[in-house]
């Protein structure tokens, strides 16, 4: 009769062997032509680009609303740096729009 130590060793070897075989099979199944993978990624990224642009514009709108509230609060409290805060928030919104336009023109989408 085999000892517990020998049984554990057999189970470990069996587990390692099965894991190795499964890894080898997964590598063989996932292999594809490099150009086909790059072209597929290119088409997927281009198809998501319009949604990404809309998301960037939505984030810009939310940032603009938050900035407007912050500037309004500073203006009502009588702070002297209201102009700086307004310029910073407005600049961040303009930056988002410019980045979206530059990315669109740079990648030709």
N, C-alpha and C positions, 0 to 999 in steps of 0.2 A: 504494500500500500504506500502511496506517495505521501510525502509530508506536505504540510500547508505551505511551506516555503517553496517547494518545487511546483505546486499548483499555482501559486502567485506568479512565479517566474514564467510558467507556460502561458498564463493569461496575459501577462505583460507583453510577451513576444507576439502572441496572437493579435493583441490590440495594436501594437506597432505595425505589424504586417498588414492588417486590414486598413489602417489609416494610410499607410504608404500607397497601397493599391488604389484607394479612393482618391488620394491626391493626384496620382498619376493619371487616372481616368478624367479627373476634372480639368487638368492641364490640357489633355488631348482634346477634350470636348470644347474648351474655350478658345482654342487656337483658330485664328482666321488670318486672312491676308491683311498686311499692315495698311495698304492703301485703302482697302474697303473700310477698315475701322476709322481711318482719318476722315474719309469722305462722309461716313455716317455721322461722326461727331460734328463735322462742319454743317451738315444739313440740320441736325438737331439744334445746334447753337443758333443758327440763323432763324429757325422757326420759333425759338423762344425769345428772340431779340425784341420783337414788338411788345410782348408782354413785359419784358424787363424795362423797356422805355416807359411804358404806362405806369409801372410800379415806381420808377424813379420820379416821374412827374407827381404821383400821388404822395410820395415821401416829401417832395418839395412843397406841395400844398399844405401838408400837415406841419412841416417846419415853419412855413409862412404864417399859419394860424397861431402856432405857439409863440412865434416872434412878435406877432401883432399884439397878443395878450400881454407879453412881457413889456413891450414898449408902452402900451396903454397904462399898465400898472406903474411904471416908472414916471410917466408923464403926470399921472394923477397924484403921485406922492411928491412931486416937485423936485426930483433928482435933476442934477445939472448935466449928467452924461447920457441923457435920453437920445441925443443925436448919434453918439457912438454905438449905442446898443441897437438902434434902428438900422444903422449902416451895416453892422455885423450880421444881423438876421437877414436883411435884404440881400447882402452879399452871398450868404450861404445858399439862399434860394436861387439866385442868379447863377452861382457856381454849379448847382445841380443841373440846371437847364443847359448851360454851356457844355458841361461834361457829356451829357446825353447827345448833344448835337455833334460834338467833336468825335465821339466814338462812332456815331452813325456814319459820318463822312470819312473817317479814317479806315474803317473796315468795309465801306461800300455796301452797306446793308440797306 
